[in-house]
Amino acid sequence: MDRDLVKISWYGKYFWEEPVLIGNKKQGTGAIFFSGCNLHCVFCQNYQISQEGLGKLYSLDELVDIIIELQCQGAVTIDLVSPTIWGKQIEKALINAKRKGLKIPVIWNSNAYEQVDDLKRLKGLVDIYLPDFKYGDDKIAWKYSRAKNYSAVALQSIKEMLAQVGILKIGSNGVAQKGVIVRHLILPNNLENSFLSLRLLSKISKDLMISLMSQYYPVYKAKEYPEINRKLTQEEFTQVYNYFKKIGFHSGWIQEGGDDNLLPDFQKKNPFK
């Protein structure tokens, strides 16, 4: 692969992130969905791009133009979705985008399964880190995502992110300007993983902004794993949410449950309609 190319599946104004990342109904985040992934999650809702590689190649100059175009369209942030495997190219593009007038906060929206040295290269280029912390239990990290030592790698990454940008800071316009938001997707029949994940995160800081996601939906290869081949129940979510409060977390968001009508189809011009 040419080092000066990236593969993008879709970009445009996007309104389905945490409220502090999208502004009002007319603003949105300027999302860029990159193709490919360093994890192999059997339940990935974006499997068409993460696992099947759907997308188009763009030069770094074209990526810079996309970033500036989204800012000009009124986006309040730039949301780099699944950027990890393209990190070196994106680093170059962000440097050039800032030279060309990029002013709004940049979001690094990743799975946290990243090397600290790679993240260090992004210091000063990324304003908001939005990592998933998927697994406290490394056995299911391997089972569902083929990730070795996921929890240790991801925790070190999140610590580096926090060292760079700190606890989330929100501007007077209600839009996040800098900081970390950690997401955790609750899996059905795997509540102990969620409990452990929250305990591990609490050891970093109980001031972390946590986004508890309940919208799991069994797609892609989830049918091959009977225990996760269903939606999350309200009772399961309530147990995790109560535990979240019990161990001392106090800030964050709750995301709505799954809806198959909201699953993206990246074969369409706009996957989210």
N, C-alpha and C positions, 0 to 999 in steps of 0.2 A: 504494500500500500504506500502510495506517495505520501511523504511526511507533510506535504503542504495541501493535503485534501482532508475533508471531513465528510462523513455520511450523515445526512439529515433526512428524517422521514416526514417532518411537517414543522412549519413555524407560523406564528400568527398571534393575535390577541387571544388570551386564555383567561377564563374566569372561574376555574375550579381548583384553586389553591386556598390556603388559609386566608381569611379576610384581610389581614395586614399586608399581604403580598400583592393584592389585586386592586386595591383602591375601590372606586365606585363602579357602577354598572357600565359606565362608558369608558373607563380607563383600562383595567385589566393588567395582567402581566404580559410581557412580550416573551412568549414561550418558544423555545427551540428544542425539539425532540430529536435527539441523536440516535442513530441506529447502532445496534450491537450492545453487548453488556458483558461484564466480567463475572456475572452470576448466571445460573441456569435454573431459575425458579420455575417449578412445575405448575405454579398457579398464576404466572405473570399475566396481568390484564393487557399488557403491551407486547405480548409475545410475537406479534407480527413483525415488530421492529427489533425487539431485544434478542429474539432467538432465530427468527426467520430472515432478518437482515433487510427488510423492506426499507427502501430509501433511495436517495440520489446523492451523488458526490458533488461537493462544492469546494471551490478554492478558498483559501483563507481570506483573500480580498472579498470574495462573495459573502463569506460569513460576517466580516466586518460590516459590509453594506446592509446585511439583514439586521444586525444589531442596531445600527443607526436608524434604519427604516422603522423598526418597531418603536424606538424612542420617539421618532417624529410622528408616529401614529397616535401618540398619547399614552403609551404604556408607562406604568409607574415603576416597574422593575423589569429586569431581563432575567428570565428563568431558563437556566441551562439544565435540561432534563436528561438524566443518564449520560453525563459528560465524561465519566471516568476514563474510558479507553482512548479518548481523544484529548486527554489532558494537555499534552505538549503543544498540539496544534491550537487548542483553545487559549492557552496561555499567550501565544504569539498574537492571536486575533484580539484578545482583550487589551493588550498593550497598544495595538494599533487603533482599536476602537476608541480608547480613551484619548489618544492623540487627535482623533477626528471629532471629538466632542461628546463622547459618551458621559453622561452626568448622573443617570439614575442608578440605583443600587443593582448589583449583579448577584444573582442567586445561584449557588452550586447545589443542585438538586440530585443527590446521589444515594447509593445504597450503603455508604460508609465503609465498604470493603476496599480500602485504599491504603496506599503506602504513605507514611508520614512525610517522607522526603518529597513525594510528589505534591502533597498539599502545601508544603513549605514554599514551593515555587509559585503558589497562587497568592501568597501574602501581599496585600495591597491591591490585588486585582479583583478579589471576591469580597463582597460586603456581607452577604448573608449565606450561611451554610444551612442547608435543609437535608440532613441525612436521615435515611431510614435506619433504625436499629432493629433489625428483623428478629434476631435470635440471641437469647442468653444461653440456650441449650445448643451446644455444638453438634450433638448427634443429629438433631433435626435440621440444623443448618446444612449438614452434609446430605441428609436424606432428601430434602426438598430443593436445595439450591446448589449442591455440589461445591460447597465452600468449606475449606479446611480452616480450623481455628478462627471461625468467623467472629466470635465474641471478643477475643483478645485484639484482633486486628481492628475491628470496628470501634472498640472503646478507645484505643490509642488514637485513631483518626479523629474521633469526636473531641478528645482532649486537645488535640492540636487545633482543631477548628475553634474551640472555645478560647484557646490561648491567643489566637489571631484576632478574633472579633468580639469576644465577650458575650455576656448575657444580652438577649435581644433588647434593642432600643427602638422605640417607635416615635416617629416625627409628629409634629403638630398637625400634619395632614392625615394622621391615622395610618400611615404607611411605614412599614419597618425600614429602618435605615442601615442597621448593622446588627449582627449577632447570630445566634444559633437557635434553630427550632429542630427538635428531634421527633421524628415520626415513628410510631410503632403500630404495625398492622396486627390485629388480634386474629389468630387462626382458630377455627373450630376444633374442639377436642384437644387443644394445646394450651390451656390456660396456665399451666405451670411454666411454660416458656415465657408467657407474658409477665407473670409474677417475677420470675428471675430476671428478665430484661429490665423491668422497672427497678428492681433492687440494685442491679449493677449501675444503672444510670444515676440512681440517687446517691451513689458513692462519689460520683463526679461532682454533682451539685443538685440540690433540691430546688434551686432557683431556675434550673433549665426549663425552657418552654417546651412542653410535650404536646404533641398532637396524637391523640388516641384514635386510631382508624378502625371503624367497625364495618366498612363497606366490602369486606372480603366477598368474592364471588368465585365459584369454582369454574375456572376456564382452563384452556390449554390442556395440560396433562393431569389436572387434579382428579379426574375421574379414575385414574389408575391408583389413587390413594383413598380408599373408602372413608377414612377418618376425616378427610378435609373436603370430601365431595358434597358439600352442602354449605349454605350460608351460615353465618354466625347467628346464634339466638340472642334475644334481648337479655336473657338471664346470664349468658356467658359474658356479654359486654358489661352488664351491671357489676358482676363479680370483679372484673378487671378494673373498672372505674372506681369501685369502692376501695380496692387495694391501692390504686394510684393515690387516693386521698389519705389512706391510712398511713402510708410510709412517708408522707410529708410533702409530696408535690402539690403545688398550689396554683400553677399557671399553665395555660395551654388551651387546646381546643378539642372538641369532640366532633368527629365527622360522621355523617349520616350512613345508614346501612346500604348494602349493595342493591343495585338495580341494573338488570341486564340491559335496559334501554339506554344506560349511560356508558356502556362498554364501548371504547373507541374502536373504529374500523379504519385502519390506516390505508386501506385501499381506496377510500373516498377522498375527494378533494379537501373536505373538512371532516376529519374523523370524529368530531364531537357534536355533529348535528344528526 
